[in-house]
Every structure is written in structure tokens, then in C-alpha cells.
């Protein structure tokens, strides 16, 4: 389209406006003038030849006529070579084609015209009756002619000179008329076409003529009407198409949003199922571990007591005897070391029991709402994550907070996700990894702040981190569901999950209402 | 003086000389045209003091389609000179109309910038 416009514009500017318009007028003028010249020459040659053929007879007639008129002029004259007589004869002489004339009468001679060598003379004798004295006088008129060819050439030159002037006038008239009749309508049409090429479809050619230009202008206008109508229809169709496209895009956005919601719900369901399965498994394993663990703890307690008793008995038996004292001194460190080992085993068994208890609590409480102390939920969750926390410098600060009704397992999941992310970020920062957690209560909220000294969340990722399947971790290290699920869990509890981030670290804020929503 | 203007002036002079039967004018034109044709000079083209220099003027490309490497405008001058010699000096009585005809055609070509003789010469193969 652009190329067409440029080409059209170039043609209009360079060819039509400057040369073409002139050329058509010039061509027509040239053709007409050639025809006129040919016809004029034909006519002039014909006239010239005819003149040449008839000239002797004509000159003869002229001589007779002039002699007659001179005789009549002399009959009224004073018969003298006076200026009046000469004037009246000169008046007659100028009306004829002779170069010179000699008039002889009554012993008088009057010469008229100019005699040059080469003139042809011819005598015409006559007589006249004088009115003055009523006498008859002899008259001789001698005419002097130039060569006939010269006369013919003179006549031809006059004729062709007039034709030339006529041709000049005709050429000017022709150019003006062609300009008006042909070139001007073309110019109007060309300008209109130029406007159309520039996109102005409202232009019309105002030409009220009945000739071909009028017809062309009428069809041009009708064509523009038709093109304009088609353009309007096309615009309407395009608008319809655009509206449909917009509607389709909106529908696609909605479908995508619904799809995302579906995916999130699906992932939550999968996660819940996984957690439920994990809970059942942990509960079973916990139960199985708890029983032998209780045996170990109980028997270790008995074993410790027994060792203490055995130590007392041996010391009593061996006391008072030097050999016995020596044996007792040998055995006592072994007893102490054994008791110490038993204490350590007991301590380890207690830790196993605590972990198992936490796991069972975590598993047992899945989905069910309970009045719990959030600090306890945090502590039991962190206990499970002990091996991860060992990698960072971890600080925790708990304030007294009131019980809230919540799902401990699900909130534990939130804590676990945020802490795990914090540890990952702190480790990746290249600095000494620090993680801190603190809880406190305000009038309406129970707050948990978890800070890590990672390098912060990139600005381009900040608006997406709660979106499902969005992760900045390398492939295989994260699913992109952790924070999304955490966000939804907090929302389900009527709480808020938010964050502040900078290059020095990130703080996640968990806010739970003191009274649960609804 | 452009070629068109030159033809207009030449045509007008021919007609004027013919009208007044100015034989010396024909002699002058014959000599002038023959000189321009033979020497390939343009005496009516004034030195380019205020115009572009010859170096800056774009020279027409050598077109190989022309059979004769001779400018049509130059040939035109020679043809006019020859026709004038024939019609005004040699066969004046028989070809009396020819100077008139040439004058008219040159004058018309000056107005319209279309010269039939030049077109014919180009058709023959002149450059």
C-alpha cells in the first residue's frame, strides 16, 4: 500500500504535473498546426499558380481600365502639367499594379511611379474629349510593368505572410483552447487522483460537462462512492473482527485465570493428599517407634538405677579391705563412664521420643482446627527441621501470645516453607547465613516475622512469588508451589502473608487474627 | 539559447527574409547553419558564466542503439543549409515554396518543441 502511494506520488509529481500535461496540449497543437500549414501551402500554391496564369490578361485589362480612367480624369483637368492634374492622375495610378506610367496628351507628358531598368513598357493609344474647350485630344498611356514573376512573388509573399500571422494567432488560440478543453480537465482529474492516492476518499470531481471528460468525471465520482462504501463496510467488518478479538482475548484471560485457579486447587489437593498420606505414615511410624522408644527409655531408667545400686553394693562389699579398695578404685571410673553413657543414651532416646511426639502431633492435627499456641506449633515444626537449621546461625525469639483456633499442621507447613526458603536464600547469598524468627502479639494480630540475610527477591519476581508454579530456583530444586500454598493457607485462616525485601535480606510477615475469621 | 528557441527564431527569420525578399539574410543563414553543422558549434549558446560549468552538466549517456554517431541537431542544421542553398540559390523558381515551408515548420517546432525533420533524422539513426 505504501509502495503504491509512493509510486503514484512520484508519477504525479515528476511526470504528469510537469511534462505530460504540457505534452498533450503540445502534441495536439503540433498536429493541428502541421495540418493547417499543409492546407495553407496547398491553397497558397494553388492561388499562386492561378494568379501567375491569369496575370497577363489581368494586367492587360488593368492597362485598359487605367487608360480609360486617365482619359476621364484628363477630360476634367485644365490640360496643363499642373499639380492638380498630376494629383488626379496619381490617384488613378495607385489603384493599379504598374510600376510606372507615362501619360502623353496635348503635347504634354506626365510621368508617374518609378522607372527602373528591366521594366516592360506597353503603349495604349486613346483619345479624350476635354470638357473645358469641347475639343478632342490624343492620349498615349505607356505602362511600365515589372517582370511577372516578381509580381507573383510579391503577391505570394503577401499571402504567405498573412498566413503566417494567421498561424501565430491560431496557434495561440489553439493552445489556450486545448489548455482549457483538454489540459484543465486532466489537471483536475490528476489532482483528484492524487488526493485519493493520499487517502482522501471524500474528494469529488466537480465537472459538469457532457463530453468524455464529463463522463469520466461522473464515473470517477461513482467509483469513489463505491470504494468509499466498500471501505466503510470493510471498516465495520474490521471493527467487528477487533471486537470479537477483544472478546476472545478477555475470554482467554478468564479461561487462563480459571485454569490457574484450577491448577492451584489441584496442587493444593495433591499437597493435601500428600500431607494426609504423610500424616498417616508418620502417625504409623511414630506409633511403631514410640513403643520401642518407651521400652528403651523405661529400661534405661531401670538400668541406670540398677547401675547405681550395683555401684553402692560393690562399694559396700569392697570397703574396709585394702585389696577391695583397690578393686573399687579400678571399677568406679568404669561405672561412672557407663552411667554417663546411659545418660547420653537416655537423652538421645528422649529426643527421639520428642520428635516422634511432634511428628504424631503434626500428623494427627492435619486439617482439623484446634485451639493452639502458635509458639508450640513453630517449635515442633523447627524441631523437625533441626538438620536444616544447623546450617545457619538461627535466632528465635518468642513472646507470650494467646491461643488461636487454627490447623497446626497447615500453619506448620507455612512455617516450614518460609524457613526452608529463608535457609536456601541465606546460603546462596555468599554471606554468613543468618535466620531469625520472632513472634509477638498486637491488639488484633498474632505476628510471626522470619528474616533471612539472603540477597533479596529480584524486583521482576516480587509480583509473581505467590503465583503457583513460579520459582526462581534452578530446575529440580523447587516446584514453585510452596509460597502459593502458604499464601492460600494464610488466607484460609483469615490471615495475611506478606514480605519486605532488599539486597540485605528478606522478611516474611505472617499475621493471624487473634479471633479467627468467620 | 535552447534548441527550441533557436528553431523558433530561425523559422521566424526565414519567413521575414522571404517576405522582404532579403537575399543577404538567406546567405547569412546558410553560412551560419553550415558553420554550426560542420564545426559542431553552437554560437547562440553563451558562455556559462552564471550557469553550471560544462564539467557539472550531466553528459548524455552514449547509447549504442544509434547507428550513426552524429547528432541529429547538428545534422538538422546541415540539412536546412542544404535546402536553403537548393531553394533560394539553385532552383528558386521551382522550389519557391520550400523556404516558406521550412520557415513555417521551424516556427511550429519552436512553439511545440516537436520537429518532424529531427524525428526523421533520429529515426534514420542519428544521435
Interface residues (C-beta under 8 A of the other chain):
Chain A: X26 X27 X29 X30 X33 X34 X37 X40 X41 X44 X45 X149 X153 X156 X157 X160 X161 X164 X167 X168 X171 X175
Chain B: X15 X18 X19 X20 X21 X93 X96 X97 X100 X101 X103 X104 X105 X107 X108 X109 X111 X112 X113 X114 X116
